[in-house]
């Protein structure tokens, strides 16, 4: 019960959350929120790191898995607020951004990805890791300056006033926890 006292951080692998039978949307924002609400009842938020998948599962057959890059290649780019293509559920850039905001609003240590090598090239506009890192940078700058620069959604999707207001209300005392964040991310698939 007190294991959290002996560790620096706990990675919440908040994906593959499938019911016993399909359909399965394995890593929704609602699942992440419910998991975090329960987790912070037992573990200090500053020790928690939220996992974001960089792959998708077939909704009707969750054993069928594709990387995010494979989904985009096979089914094309989707609108930023869509997390399903060709029957595969995944976390796209907009959902990754929302999960970063959720982690920030709850005072988590940060986020991590399973796994970075399954993403699009980091310079690709639909890179999940890039979207999350940019939102983490924004959160960090806001925490330090008290001012909110443009979000990923605003730069790529047009202004989403409700999401921006929600993010502004939640973005306090947050930093991104990734080993590559400060030194810049690199594409390990090269």
C-alpha positions as a printed NumPy array, in Angstrom:
array([[  0.   ,   0.   ,   0.   ],
       [  2.916,   2.355,   0.623],
       [  5.147,   1.245,  -2.241],
       [  4.948,   4.753,  -3.722],
       [  7.092,   6.003,  -0.819],
       [ 10.088,   4.029,  -2.085],
       [  9.99 ,   4.992,  -5.778],
       [ 10.745,   8.198,  -7.67 ],
       [  7.901,   7.744, -10.141],
       [  5.192,   5.364, -11.217],
       [  4.41 ,   4.923, -14.912],
       [  0.699,   4.381, -15.447],
       [  0.467,   2.284, -18.592],
       [ -2.95 ,   3.66 , -19.423],
       [ -3.575,   1.793, -22.667],
       [ -4.83 ,  -1.654, -23.646],
       [ -7.868,  -0.975, -21.465],
       [-10.189,  -3.37 , -23.299],
       [-13.361,  -4.97 , -21.97 ],
       [-13.586,  -8.785, -22.122],
       [-15.316,  -8.591, -25.504],
       [-15.239,  -6.024, -28.336],
       [-15.714,  -3.234, -29.158],
       [-12.477,  -1.909, -27.715],
       [-11.296,   1.698, -27.763],
       [ -8.287,   0.934, -25.634],
       [ -6.895,   4.304, -24.506],
       [ -9.556,   6.986, -24.419],
       [ -9.247,  10.303, -22.658],
       [-12.133,   9.238, -20.395],
       [-10.239,   6.065, -19.395],
       [ -7.154,   8.126, -18.607],
       [ -9.17 ,  10.579, -16.529],
       [-10.904,   7.82 , -14.538],
       [ -7.597,   6.013, -13.953],
       [ -5.9  ,   9.192, -12.745],
       [ -8.755,  10.173, -10.446],
       [ -8.463,   6.792,  -8.735],
       [ -4.655,   6.795,  -8.733],
       [ -4.298,  10.193,  -7.034],
       [ -6.535,   8.948,  -4.225],
       [ -3.688,   6.583,  -3.279],
       [ -0.467,   8.015,  -4.739],
       [  0.819,  11.604,  -4.755],
       [  0.229,  13.072,  -8.223],
       [  3.797,  14.379,  -8.457],
       [  5.02 ,  10.756,  -8.631],
       [  2.709,   9.69 , -11.467],
       [  3.569,   9.612, -15.184],
       [  0.729,   9.019, -17.665],
       [  1.302,   6.609, -20.562],
       [  0.178,   7.503, -24.078],
       [  0.105,   4.766, -26.759],
       [  1.64 ,   5.324, -30.179],
       [ -0.243,   2.422, -31.756],
       [ -3.812,   1.407, -32.399],
       [ -5.963,  -1.643, -31.837],
       [ -8.723,  -2.868, -34.123],
       [-11.978,  -1.942, -32.37 ],
       [-13.707,  -5.209, -33.377],
       [-10.592,  -7.391, -32.879],
       [ -8.239,  -5.863, -30.262],
       [ -5.558,  -8.502, -30.904],
       [ -5.018,  -6.839, -34.297],
       [ -2.499,  -4.032, -33.7  ],
       [ -0.831,  -1.456, -35.975],
       [  1.67 ,   1.255, -35.116],
       [  0.416,   4.811, -35.405],
       [  2.741,   5.33 , -38.384],
       [  1.266,   2.246, -40.106],
       [ -2.284,   3.493, -39.508],
       [ -1.509,   6.901, -41.027],
       [  0.322,   5.314, -43.97 ],
       [ -2.473,   2.821, -44.644],
       [ -5.512,   5.031, -43.988],
       [ -4.176,   8.536, -44.616],
       [ -4.149,  11.586, -42.422],
       [ -7.3  ,  12.053, -40.386],
       [ -8.789,  15.21 , -38.855],
       [ -6.874,  16.029, -35.677],
       [ -9.834,  15.31 , -33.399],
       [-10.444,  11.823, -34.871],
       [ -8.834,   8.792, -33.198],
       [-10.182,   6.025, -35.414],
       [ -9.323,   4.988, -38.968],
       [ -9.938,   1.756, -40.833],
       [-11.506,   0.296, -37.703],
       [ -8.373,   0.995, -35.599],
       [ -8.593,   3.108, -32.445],
       [ -5.473,   5.115, -31.531],
       [ -4.466,   8.368, -29.833],
       [ -3.844,  11.033, -32.456],
       [ -2.076,  14.368, -31.925],
       [ -5.108,  16.159, -30.482],
       [ -5.789,  13.422, -27.921],
       [ -2.104,  13.345, -26.946],
       [ -2.297,  17.095, -26.392],
       [ -5.422,  16.667, -24.244],
       [ -3.714,  13.96 , -22.192],
       [ -0.751,  16.276, -21.577],
       [ -3.229,  18.931, -20.417],
       [ -4.954,  16.381, -18.183],
       [ -1.633,  15.363, -16.632],
       [ -0.727,  19.024, -16.145],
       [ -4.051,  19.872, -14.567],
       [ -3.76 ,  17.035, -12.086],
       [ -0.17 ,  17.92 , -11.146],
       [  1.407,  14.747, -12.553],
       [  5.145,  14.426, -13.056],
       [  4.578,  14.109, -16.805],
       [  3.788,  11.693, -19.615],
       [  5.549,   8.878, -21.464],
       [  4.936,   7.057, -24.75 ],
       [  4.646,   3.417, -25.704],
       [  6.513,   3.482, -27.869],
       [  8.206,   6.442, -29.518],
       [  9.531,   4.437, -32.481],
       [  5.954,   3.688, -33.587],
       [  5.209,   7.347, -34.275],
       [  5.472,   9.279, -37.524],
       [  8.794,  11.001, -38.166],
       [  9.082,  13.724, -35.517],
       [  9.074,  16.455, -38.157],
       [  5.74 ,  15.168, -39.547],
       [  2.851,  17.472, -38.66 ],
       [  0.814,  14.494, -37.36 ],
       [  3.481,  13.15 , -34.991],
       [  1.849,  12.214, -31.683],
       [  5.068,  12.672, -29.717],
       [  5.713,  16.054, -31.318],
       [  2.193,  17.302, -30.497],
       [  2.531,  16.196, -26.878],
       [  6.037,  17.663, -26.549],
       [  4.897,  20.983, -27.991],
       [  1.964,  21.088, -25.565],
       [  4.336,  20.193, -22.727],
       [  6.618,  23.061, -23.75 ],
       [  3.615,  25.388, -23.762],
       [  2.584,  24.177, -20.312],
       [  6.085,  24.667, -18.983],
       [  6.335,  28.196, -20.432],
       [  2.93 ,  29.054, -19.03 ],
       [  3.92 ,  27.798, -15.614],
       [  7.073,  29.934, -15.701],
       [  5.609,  33.106, -17.25 ],
       [  1.911,  32.978, -16.431],
       [  1.13 ,  33.542, -20.137],
       [ -0.368,  30.99 , -22.498],
       [  1.124,  30.844, -26.02 ],
       [ -0.739,  29.218, -28.919],
       [ -1.581,  25.556, -28.39 ],
       [ -1.118,  22.717, -30.87 ],
       [ -4.85 ,  22.804, -31.574],
       [ -4.73 ,  26.521, -32.301],
       [ -1.695,  26.188, -34.587],
       [ -3.02 ,  23.178, -36.51 ],
       [ -6.806,  22.957, -36.147],
       [ -7.935,  26.532, -35.792],
       [ -8.949,  28.016, -32.479],
       [-10.749,  25.699, -30.077],
       [-11.75 ,  28.296, -27.452],
       [-13.304,  25.792, -25.032],
       [-10.23 ,  23.555, -25.074],
       [ -7.921,  26.55 , -24.681],
       [ -9.89 ,  27.869, -21.714],
       [ -9.951,  24.407, -20.142],
       [ -6.204,  24.028, -20.671],
       [ -5.469,  27.489, -19.277],
       [ -7.416,  26.629, -16.124],
       [ -5.498,  23.362, -15.643],
       [ -1.95 ,  24.37 , -16.651],
       [ -0.293,  25.16 , -13.336],
       [  2.977,  23.868, -11.954],
       [  3.659,  21.356, -14.734],
       [  6.754,  20.12 , -16.493],
       [  7.2  ,  17.341, -19.061],
       [  9.055,  14.278, -17.831],
       [ 10.837,  12.57 , -20.695],
       [ 14.475,  11.651, -20.944],
       [ 14.741,  13.307, -24.351],
       [ 12.704,  16.454, -23.665],
       [ 15.475,  18.851, -22.654],
       [ 18.025,  17.571, -25.152],
       [ 15.582,  17.418, -28.011],
       [ 13.932,  14.315, -29.38 ],
       [ 15.497,  12.202, -32.033],
       [ 13.981,   9.781, -34.472],
       [ 15.331,   6.324, -33.547],
       [ 14.001,   4.797, -36.791],
       [ 16.683,   6.423, -38.973]])
